[in-house]
Amino acid sequence: MQLHPFRATIPNLKFITSPDAFFSSVKEDYLEYAASGFFQTTEQPALYIYQIEKHGRVFSGLVAGVDMDRNSDREIIPHEQTLSTKEQRQIHLLLKRKATVKPILLTYETVNGINFLLHELCQNEPLLAVSFRGEKERHIIWALKDPDKIQQIQTLFDQQVPRVYIADGHHRCATARRLSNGQQSSPYGRTICALFPTTDLEIHDFNRLIEAFTSISPTFFMAQLSRYCIIEYLSSPQKPDRKHELVLYLNEEWYRLRWKRSVFERFHQETLDALLMNELILRDILGIKDVSNSPRIDYIEGPKGLEGLKRGVDKNNNNIGIALYPVQTHELFKLANERVILPPKSTWFEPRLINGLINYQYM
């Protein structure tokens, strides 16, 4: 994996009195903020150590420039299908800003030598540090300018990290590849990525809010669902606690769903629940043929809990909520290596990077 130093555009923290408010609006207002002097560009190209303190844990990674040429898909492995509407929005934003305001988040199998080196290099004064009250987390960035240390990191990644996996940023990665047109010489031929080892990321569930009862009744839905699932009433909300278990919220009641044996006579036992759900529930029962374009599906990230799913369902009597068991790291890597593309929003990674903390100006 080849990494490149770059000149970062970073916020001028002297002008920012409310980080929560400022950084929550950077995605849409970056150009206006930049024109007003809220950002400055570093003089010397560098690699950057990005650290997040959250819930008593410290997550550490590296931010670097990465080429988006024709061969990049051999090293940067996707695992999720993109949503065409969201990809279109990303293209519009990138062409408008001519800047990336959040690195693509990549993960790789942990290499102890890289971990030790990053820990050693982040003992000095950071380039910037920002605390966020809403998320109760702190983001810290160090600039690594020493040519020998940069070479050491580049060599470690080149020799010990043959491939990385997209954790967050499938749409940004697809946009960068589309705009670069596979040409490294393109202005968009290089973007910035944050590379975190798997030990410094957590995978959470990504749940579904579905408009179900546009043409069928809840009774018909449950009858059809019983063809595929063992349905158990729950007296209180509970997340799925194992693979092949889902939780359904419908008409203010909770149900545990387990796939019937007949499902596994038709599909492989290792098939992910999101794929089974799309095929059997969304397509066969609800008539949703293309999950990548359907306006009937919204996605609720796992950290919002079942309460977040419940709120979405309770707003509309036509809605149902389905909670999934999170994909495990070994499953994700295995499927990605086999080039199996999962449905959109199959995984939610924590912690999340912040828009606007470290940016890359294209021209």
C-alpha positions as CSV (number, residue, x, y, z in Angstrom):
1,M,0.0,0.0,0.0
2,Q,1.6,3.2,-1.2
3,L,1.1,6.3,1.0
4,H,2.0,9.9,0.1
5,P,2.6,13.0,2.3
6,F,0.4,16.0,1.5
7,R,-0.2,19.6,2.5
8,A,-3.3,19.6,4.7
9,T,-5.9,22.3,4.9
10,I,-6.8,22.6,8.6
11,P,-9.2,24.8,10.7
12,N,-7.9,27.9,12.4
13,L,-9.2,27.1,15.9
14,K,-8.7,30.7,17.1
15,F,-11.8,31.6,15.1
16,I,-14.0,28.7,16.2
17,T,-15.9,29.2,19.5
18,S,-18.3,26.3,19.1
19,P,-16.7,23.2,17.5
20,D,-19.9,21.2,17.6
21,A,-21.8,23.9,15.6
22,F,-18.9,24.8,13.2
23,F,-17.9,21.3,12.2
24,S,-21.5,20.0,11.8
25,S,-22.0,22.6,9.0
26,V,-18.6,22.2,7.2
27,K,-19.8,19.7,4.7
28,E,-22.3,22.2,3.2
29,D,-20.5,25.5,4.0
30,Y,-16.8,24.7,3.4
31,L,-16.4,27.2,0.6
32,E,-17.9,30.0,2.6
33,Y,-15.8,29.2,5.6
34,A,-12.6,28.9,3.6
35,A,-13.3,32.3,1.9
36,S,-13.8,33.9,5.3
37,G,-10.4,32.7,6.6
38,F,-11.5,29.8,8.8
39,F,-8.9,27.4,7.2
40,Q,-5.2,27.5,6.5
41,T,-2.9,25.2,4.5
42,T,0.2,23.7,6.0
43,E,3.5,24.7,4.4
44,Q,5.2,21.3,4.3
45,P,3.8,18.0,3.1
46,A,3.4,15.5,5.9
47,L,1.7,12.3,7.0
48,Y,-0.7,12.8,9.9
49,I,-1.5,10.7,12.9
50,Y,-5.2,11.0,13.8
51,Q,-6.3,9.9,17.3
52,I,-9.8,9.8,18.8
53,E,-10.5,9.6,22.5
54,K,-14.0,8.2,23.1
55,H,-15.7,6.3,25.9
56,G,-12.5,5.7,27.7
57,R,-10.8,4.3,24.6
58,V,-8.1,5.7,22.3
59,F,-8.3,4.9,18.6
60,S,-5.3,5.7,16.4
61,G,-4.7,5.8,12.7
62,L,-2.8,7.5,9.9
63,V,-4.0,10.0,7.3
64,A,-2.1,10.0,4.0
65,G,-2.6,10.7,0.3
66,V,-3.6,7.7,-1.7
67,D,-3.7,7.3,-5.5
68,M,-7.0,6.5,-7.2
69,D,-5.6,5.1,-10.4
70,R,-6.7,2.0,-12.4
71,N,-5.1,-0.4,-10.0
72,S,-6.4,1.1,-6.8
73,D,-9.3,-1.4,-6.6
74,R,-6.8,-4.2,-6.1
75,E,-5.5,-2.6,-2.9
76,I,-8.6,-0.7,-1.6
77,I,-11.3,-3.3,-1.3
78,P,-15.0,-2.3,-1.1
79,H,-17.6,-4.4,0.5
80,E,-20.8,-2.4,0.1
81,Q,-23.0,-1.4,-2.8
82,T,-23.3,2.4,-3.2
83,L,-26.6,4.3,-3.4
84,S,-26.8,6.1,-6.8
85,T,-28.5,9.2,-5.3
86,K,-25.8,9.6,-2.6
87,E,-23.0,9.1,-5.1
88,Q,-24.5,11.8,-7.3
89,R,-24.6,14.1,-4.3
90,Q,-21.0,13.4,-3.5
91,I,-19.9,14.2,-7.0
92,H,-21.8,17.6,-6.8
93,L,-20.1,18.5,-3.5
94,L,-16.6,17.5,-4.6
95,L,-16.8,19.5,-7.9
96,K,-18.3,22.4,-6.0
97,R,-15.7,22.5,-3.2
98,K,-12.7,21.2,-5.1
99,A,-11.7,19.7,-1.8
100,T,-12.2,16.6,0.3
101,V,-13.4,17.6,3.8
102,K,-13.3,14.1,5.4
103,P,-10.8,11.3,4.6
104,I,-12.1,7.9,3.4
105,L,-11.9,5.6,6.4
106,L,-9.9,2.4,5.6
107,T,-9.0,-0.5,7.8
108,Y,-6.4,-3.2,7.7
109,E,-5.3,-6.2,9.6
110,T,-3.4,-5.0,12.6
111,V,0.4,-4.8,12.3
112,N,2.1,-4.4,15.7
113,G,5.1,-2.6,14.2
114,I,2.9,0.1,12.8
115,N,1.0,0.4,16.0
116,F,4.2,0.8,18.1
117,L,5.6,3.4,15.6
118,L,2.4,5.5,15.6
119,H,2.3,5.5,19.4
120,E,5.9,6.6,19.5
121,L,5.4,9.5,17.1
122,C,2.3,11.0,18.8
123,Q,4.1,12.0,22.0
124,N,5.0,15.5,20.8
125,E,2.8,18.6,20.6
126,P,-0.1,18.0,18.3
127,L,-1.0,20.0,15.2
128,L,-4.5,20.5,16.6
129,A,-6.9,19.1,19.2
130,V,-10.6,19.6,19.3
131,S,-13.2,18.4,21.9
132,F,-16.8,17.8,21.0
133,R,-19.4,18.1,23.8
134,G,-22.2,16.4,21.9
135,E,-20.3,13.2,21.0
136,K,-18.2,13.4,24.2
137,E,-15.0,12.8,22.3
138,R,-11.7,14.4,21.5
139,H,-9.9,14.4,18.1
140,I,-6.2,15.0,18.0
141,I,-3.9,15.3,14.9
142,W,-0.1,15.3,14.8
143,A,1.9,16.2,11.6
144,L,4.8,13.9,10.8
145,K,7.3,15.8,8.7
146,D,10.6,14.0,9.3
147,P,11.6,12.4,6.0
148,D,13.2,9.4,7.7
149,K,10.1,8.7,9.8
150,I,7.9,9.1,6.7
151,Q,10.0,6.7,4.8
152,Q,9.8,4.2,7.7
153,I,6.0,4.3,7.7
154,Q,5.8,4.1,3.9
155,T,8.0,1.0,3.9
156,L,6.0,-0.7,6.7
157,F,2.7,-0.2,4.8
158,D,4.3,-1.1,1.4
159,Q,5.7,-4.4,2.8
160,Q,3.1,-5.4,5.4
161,V,-0.3,-4.0,4.3
162,P,-1.0,-5.5,0.9
163,R,-4.6,-4.4,0.9
164,V,-7.0,-2.3,2.9
165,Y,-10.8,-2.3,3.2
166,I,-13.2,0.6,3.0
167,A,-14.8,1.1,6.4
168,D,-16.6,4.4,5.9
169,G,-16.6,6.3,2.6
170,H,-17.7,3.9,-0.2
171,H,-19.5,6.8,-1.9
172,R,-16.5,9.1,-1.5
173,C,-14.2,6.4,-2.9
174,A,-16.5,5.7,-5.8
175,T,-16.7,9.5,-6.5
176,A,-12.9,9.9,-6.5
177,R,-12.5,7.0,-8.8
178,R,-15.1,8.3,-11.2
179,L,-13.7,11.8,-11.3
180,S,-10.1,10.6,-11.7
181,N,-11.2,8.3,-14.6
182,G,-8.4,5.9,-13.5
183,Q,-5.7,8.5,-14.4
184,Q,-3.2,9.4,-11.7
185,S,-2.5,12.7,-13.6
186,S,-6.1,13.8,-13.1
187,P,-6.6,16.6,-10.5
188,Y,-8.7,14.1,-8.7
189,G,-6.3,11.2,-9.1
190,R,-5.2,11.4,-5.4
191,T,-7.4,11.8,-2.3
192,I,-6.8,11.4,1.4
193,C,-7.6,8.3,3.5
194,A,-7.4,7.6,7.2
195,L,-6.0,4.1,7.8
196,F,-7.0,2.5,11.1
197,P,-6.1,-1.1,12.1
198,T,-9.0,-3.4,12.9
199,T,-8.2,-3.3,16.6
200,D,-8.9,0.5,16.6
201,L,-12.3,0.2,15.0
202,E,-15.7,-1.2,16.1
203,I,-18.3,-2.6,13.8
204,H,-21.9,-1.9,14.8
205,D,-25.2,-2.9,13.2
206,F,-27.0,-0.8,10.6
207,N,-30.7,-1.1,10.8
208,R,-33.6,-0.6,8.4
209,L,-36.7,1.7,8.5
210,I,-39.0,0.5,5.8
211,E,-42.2,1.8,4.4
212,A,-44.0,-1.5,4.2
213,F,-47.8,-1.1,4.1
214,T,-48.3,0.8,0.8
215,S,-50.2,-2.0,-0.8
216,I,-50.4,-4.9,1.7
217,S,-51.7,-5.1,5.3
218,P,-49.8,-5.9,8.5
219,T,-51.7,-9.1,8.8
220,F,-50.7,-10.2,5.3
221,F,-47.1,-9.2,5.9
222,M,-46.9,-11.3,9.1
223,A,-48.5,-14.3,7.3
224,Q,-45.9,-14.1,4.5
225,L,-43.1,-13.5,6.9
226,S,-44.0,-16.8,8.7
227,R,-43.0,-18.7,5.5
228,Y,-39.4,-17.7,6.1
229,C,-39.1,-17.0,9.8
230,I,-39.9,-18.4,13.2
231,I,-41.6,-15.4,14.9
232,E,-41.4,-14.9,18.6
233,Y,-43.2,-12.1,20.5
234,L,-40.9,-10.0,22.7
235,S,-42.3,-8.4,25.8
236,S,-39.6,-5.7,25.6
237,P,-37.2,-4.4,22.9
238,Q,-34.0,-6.5,22.6
239,K,-31.3,-6.3,20.0
240,P,-30.4,-9.5,18.0
241,D,-27.7,-11.4,20.0
242,R,-26.5,-13.8,17.2
243,K,-26.2,-14.2,13.5
244,H,-29.3,-15.2,11.6
245,E,-31.5,-13.4,14.2
246,L,-33.4,-10.2,13.5
247,V,-35.7,-8.0,15.5
248,L,-38.9,-6.6,14.0
249,Y,-40.8,-3.5,15.3
250,L,-44.3,-3.2,14.0
251,N,-47.5,-1.6,15.4
252,E,-45.7,-0.7,18.7
253,E,-44.7,-4.4,19.2
254,W,-41.4,-6.2,19.1
255,Y,-40.7,-9.6,17.6
256,R,-37.6,-11.8,17.3
257,L,-37.2,-13.5,13.9
258,R,-35.1,-16.5,13.2
259,W,-34.7,-18.0,9.7
260,K,-36.4,-21.3,9.1
261,R,-34.4,-24.4,8.1
262,S,-36.0,-24.2,4.6
263,V,-34.2,-20.9,4.1
264,F,-30.8,-22.5,4.5
265,E,-31.8,-25.3,2.2
266,R,-32.1,-22.6,-0.4
267,F,-29.3,-20.3,0.7
268,H,-25.8,-21.1,2.1
269,Q,-25.6,-21.1,5.9
270,E,-22.9,-18.3,5.8
271,T,-25.2,-15.9,3.8
272,L,-25.4,-12.6,5.6
273,D,-28.7,-11.6,7.1
274,A,-28.9,-8.4,5.1
275,L,-28.8,-10.3,1.9
276,L,-31.4,-12.8,3.1
277,M,-33.6,-9.9,4.3
278,N,-33.3,-8.1,1.0
279,E,-34.2,-11.2,-1.0
280,L,-36.9,-12.7,1.1
281,I,-38.5,-9.8,3.0
282,L,-37.9,-6.7,0.9
283,R,-38.2,-8.2,-2.5
284,D,-40.5,-11.2,-2.2
285,I,-42.9,-9.8,0.4
286,L,-42.7,-6.0,0.1
287,G,-41.9,-5.8,-3.7
288,I,-38.8,-3.6,-3.3
289,K,-36.7,-4.8,-6.2
290,D,-33.7,-2.4,-5.9
291,V,-32.6,-1.5,-2.5
292,S,-29.9,0.9,-3.8
293,N,-32.6,3.3,-5.2
294,S,-35.7,2.7,-3.2
295,P,-37.2,5.7,-1.4
296,R,-39.0,3.3,0.9
297,I,-35.9,2.4,2.9
298,D,-34.0,4.6,5.4
299,Y,-31.0,3.5,7.5
300,I,-30.6,3.8,11.2
301,E,-27.1,3.4,12.6
302,G,-26.7,0.9,15.4
303,P,-25.4,3.4,18.0
304,K,-28.8,5.1,18.0
305,G,-30.1,1.9,19.5
306,L,-33.6,0.4,19.2
307,E,-35.0,3.7,20.4
308,G,-33.8,5.4,17.2
309,L,-35.5,2.7,15.2
310,K,-38.7,2.9,17.2
311,R,-38.9,6.7,16.7
312,G,-38.8,6.3,12.9
313,V,-41.5,3.7,12.9
314,D,-43.8,5.5,15.2
315,K,-43.9,8.5,12.9
316,N,-45.7,6.6,10.2
317,N,-48.2,3.7,10.6
318,N,-47.0,2.3,7.3
319,N,-43.4,1.8,8.6
320,I,-41.7,-1.2,10.1
321,G,-38.2,-1.4,11.7
322,I,-35.8,-4.3,11.3
323,A,-32.7,-4.6,13.5
324,L,-29.8,-6.8,12.3
325,Y,-26.9,-8.5,14.1
326,P,-23.6,-6.7,13.2
327,V,-21.3,-8.1,10.5
328,Q,-18.2,-9.5,12.1
329,T,-14.7,-8.5,11.0
330,H,-13.7,-11.9,9.8
331,E,-16.9,-12.2,7.7
332,L,-16.3,-8.7,6.2
333,F,-12.7,-9.5,5.1
334,K,-13.6,-12.9,3.7
335,L,-16.5,-11.5,1.6
336,A,-14.5,-8.5,0.5
337,N,-11.6,-10.7,-0.6
338,E,-14.1,-12.8,-2.6
339,R,-15.4,-9.6,-4.1
340,V,-18.9,-10.2,-2.7
341,I,-20.6,-6.8,-2.5
342,L,-23.0,-6.3,0.4
343,P,-26.2,-4.3,0.3
344,P,-25.9,-0.5,1.0
345,K,-25.4,0.4,4.7
346,S,-24.6,-3.1,5.9
347,T,-22.0,-1.9,8.4
348,W,-21.5,1.1,10.7
349,F,-18.0,1.7,12.0
350,E,-17.0,3.6,15.1
351,P,-15.4,5.9,15.8
352,R,-16.3,8.4,13.1
353,L,-14.1,11.0,11.6
354,I,-15.2,14.7,11.7
355,N,-15.8,16.8,8.6
356,G,-13.4,19.7,8.3
357,L,-10.7,18.7,10.7
358,I,-8.2,17.6,8.0
359,N,-9.0,18.5,4.4
360,Y,-7.3,18.1,1.0
361,Q,-7.5,20.9,-1.6
362,Y,-7.5,19.6,-5.2
363,M,-6.5,22.9,-7.0
